[in-house]
Amino acid sequence: MNSTGIIGYGHMGGMLVKGFITSGALSPGEIVVASRSRRSLDACAAAWPGVGIAATNADIARRCRTVIIAVRPQEVGGVLCEIAPALAGDEHIVSLAAGISLAAIEDAYTGPVTRVVPTITSAVGEGTTLVCHGRQVGMDNALRVERLFSAIGSVVAVSEADLPAATLLSSCGPGLLASLIEELAGAAVRASGIPPDRALLLATEMVAATGAYLRETGRAPGDLVGEVATGGGITEVGVRGFRERLPAVFDEVFAAMLERYGTVGRPLSDERSYPR
Ligand SMILES: NC(=O)c1ccc[n+]([C@@H]2O[C@H](COP(=O)([O-])OP(=O)(O)OC[C@H]3O[C@@H](n4cnc5c(N)ncnc54)[C@H](OP(=O)(O)O)[C@@H]3O)[C@@H](O)[C@H]2O)c1
């Protein structure tokens, strides 16, 4: 009953199993996984001997004290319908689903509920998991979940109102930055003929090193710009171009992502009904 259950063995579910085990936060025997397809469950069993495989989502609810829901937002309602009858009321539901509010989940389950937003970079123990606890979450459950996720990176508590913008930065951000790396490398290739794999390697290393530099020195990005983009120099030309054009591009991109965030999860009230 002290086990941690994970419903959905996709990108995030798989990353969490790997992260919790390799960090030592949980032993395989403390994890139980359920997923829709036999193929995913077989992959989990093959990769992580000792991890429990549940026959159904309801089985997870019966066996686990913490139930992590790692399915896509539009699938959360169906999963809640399946597990609600098997929940006693003291299990801690932890939802990863973007755009599914605490209130929507608490409408289906009156016990403790927390929203967490990890990031793909948690797979290498880097990046921030955002945490937002519901009203029913006591100190014990809050600390247990925060300790668990701090094993795969840092943990930052945010209000639910701030969750969309924080998600865009910390969880969508790696996808945005990876596409910027591609653009930087692509521009270098088009401008000079440098081999694409060499350009990609240099751009990737540069981004990783810039993050490490900012983190280790504690300097603000603007200070770093000042150090590199000296007056009349080469970088200054590029920074000026970015500063003229990027704010408009980023405002447009963020507005579009926030709009998408607001519509990503089908309202849970659309589900037929939740057995209570
Ligand atoms: N990807 C990210 O960077 C990221 C970051 C933070 C939060 N999130 C959130 O994490 C959640 C999962 O995202 P993801 O990228 O891991 O999606 P994903 O790769 O599509 O994985 C979802 C998994 O859910 C399983 N599933 C679907 N319906 C199910 C059901 N009724 N019962 C049990 N399992 C079911 C599927 O299992 P089968 O494979 O067995 O069919 C699939 O593997 C989403 O809500 C997303 O908003 C994602």
The ligand as an SDF file (V2000), in Angstrom:
LIG
                    3D

 48 52  0  0  0  0  0  0  0  0999 V2000
    6.1720   15.1420  -22.7270 N   0  0  0  0  0  0  0  0  0  0  0  0
    6.5080   16.1180  -21.8970 C   0  0  0  0  0  0  0  0  0  0  0  0
    7.5650   16.7770  -22.0290 O   0  0  0  0  0  0  0  0  0  0  0  0
    5.6170   16.4390  -20.7110 C   0  0  0  0  0  0  0  0  0  0  0  0
    6.1030   17.2980  -19.7100 C   0  0  0  0  0  0  0  0  0  0  0  0
    5.3080   17.5500  -18.5800 C   0  0  0  0  0  0  0  0  0  0  0  0
    4.0400   16.9870  -18.4850 C   0  0  0  0  0  0  0  0  0  0  0  0
    3.5860   16.1860  -19.4970 N   0  0  0  0  0  0  0  0  0  0  0  0
    2.2460   15.5910  -19.3350 C   0  0  0  0  0  0  0  0  0  0  0  0
    2.4590   14.2100  -19.1000 O   0  0  0  0  0  0  0  0  0  0  0  0
    1.3660   13.4620  -19.6090 C   0  0  0  0  0  0  0  0  0  0  0  0
    1.8960   12.3060  -20.4450 C   0  0  0  0  0  0  0  0  0  0  0  0
    2.6170   12.8390  -21.5410 O   0  0  0  0  0  0  0  0  0  0  0  0
    3.5570   11.9040  -22.4120 P   0  0  0  0  0  0  0  0  0  0  0  0
    4.3850   12.8180  -23.2380 O   0  0  0  0  0  0  0  0  0  0  0  0
    4.2110   10.8860  -21.5490 O   0  0  0  0  0  0  0  0  0  0  0  0
    2.4590   11.1800  -23.3290 O   0  0  0  0  0  0  0  0  0  0  0  0
    2.6110    9.7740  -24.0900 P   0  0  0  0  0  0  0  0  0  0  0  0
    4.0230    9.5210  -24.4390 O   0  0  0  0  0  0  0  0  0  0  0  0
    1.5850    9.7730  -25.1710 O   0  0  0  0  0  0  0  0  0  0  0  0
    2.2190    8.7120  -22.9810 O   0  0  0  0  0  0  0  0  0  0  0  0
    0.9060    8.5490  -22.5360 C   0  0  0  0  0  0  0  0  0  0  0  0
    0.7460    7.1030  -22.1710 C   0  0  0  0  0  0  0  0  0  0  0  0
   -0.5330    6.9710  -21.5780 O   0  0  0  0  0  0  0  0  0  0  0  0
   -0.9510    5.6580  -21.8100 C   0  0  0  0  0  0  0  0  0  0  0  0
   -2.4220    5.6110  -21.7500 N   0  0  0  0  0  0  0  0  0  0  0  0
   -3.3160    6.2070  -22.5590 C   0  0  0  0  0  0  0  0  0  0  0  0
   -4.5690    5.9730  -22.1410 N   0  0  0  0  0  0  0  0  0  0  0  0
   -4.4660    5.1870  -21.0440 C   0  0  0  0  0  0  0  0  0  0  0  0
   -5.3990    4.6190  -20.1640 C   0  0  0  0  0  0  0  0  0  0  0  0
   -6.7190    4.7950  -20.3130 N   0  0  0  0  0  0  0  0  0  0  0  0
   -4.9200    3.8800  -19.1380 N   0  0  0  0  0  0  0  0  0  0  0  0
   -3.5950    3.6920  -18.9480 C   0  0  0  0  0  0  0  0  0  0  0  0
   -2.6580    4.2050  -19.7730 N   0  0  0  0  0  0  0  0  0  0  0  0
   -3.0910    4.9620  -20.7970 C   0  0  0  0  0  0  0  0  0  0  0  0
   -0.4590    5.2780  -23.1870 C   0  0  0  0  0  0  0  0  0  0  0  0
   -0.1520    3.9170  -23.0250 O   0  0  0  0  0  0  0  0  0  0  0  0
    0.2220    2.8280  -24.1380 P   0  0  0  0  0  0  0  0  0  0  0  0
    1.5770    3.2300  -24.6360 O   0  0  0  0  0  0  0  0  0  0  0  0
    0.2420    1.6070  -23.3290 O   0  0  0  0  0  0  0  0  0  0  0  0
   -0.8410    2.8900  -25.1920 O   0  0  0  0  0  0  0  0  0  0  0  0
    0.7860    6.1580  -23.3650 C   0  0  0  0  0  0  0  0  0  0  0  0
    1.9750    5.4340  -23.3180 O   0  0  0  0  0  0  0  0  0  0  0  0
    0.4900   14.4290  -20.3970 C   0  0  0  0  0  0  0  0  0  0  0  0
   -0.6740   14.7000  -19.6510 O   0  0  0  0  0  0  0  0  0  0  0  0
    1.3320   15.6740  -20.5520 C   0  0  0  0  0  0  0  0  0  0  0  0
    0.5400   16.8420  -20.4960 O   0  0  0  0  0  0  0  0  0  0  0  0
    4.3380   15.8760  -20.5840 C   0  0  0  0  0  0  0  0  0  0  0  0
  1  2  1  0
  2  3  2  0
  2  4  1  0
  4  5  1  0
  4 48  2  0
  5  6  2  0
  6  7  1  0
  7  8  2  0
  8  9  1  0
  8 48  1  0
  9 10  1  0
  9 46  1  0
 10 11  1  0
 11 12  1  0
 11 44  1  0
 12 13  1  0
 13 14  1  0
 14 15  2  0
 14 16  1  0
 14 17  1  0
 17 18  1  0
 18 19  2  0
 18 20  1  0
 18 21  1  0
 21 22  1  0
 22 23  1  0
 23 24  1  0
 23 42  1  0
 24 25  1  0
 25 26  1  0
 25 36  1  0
 26 27  1  0
 26 35  1  0
 27 28  2  0
 28 29  1  0
 29 30  1  0
 29 35  2  0
 30 31  1  0
 30 32  2  0
 32 33  1  0
 33 34  2  0
 34 35  1  0
 36 37  1  0
 36 42  1  0
 37 38  1  0
 38 39  2  0
 38 40  1  0
 38 41  1  0
 42 43  1  0
 44 45  1  0
 44 46  1  0
 46 47  1  0
M  CHG  2   8   1  16  -1
M  END
$$$$
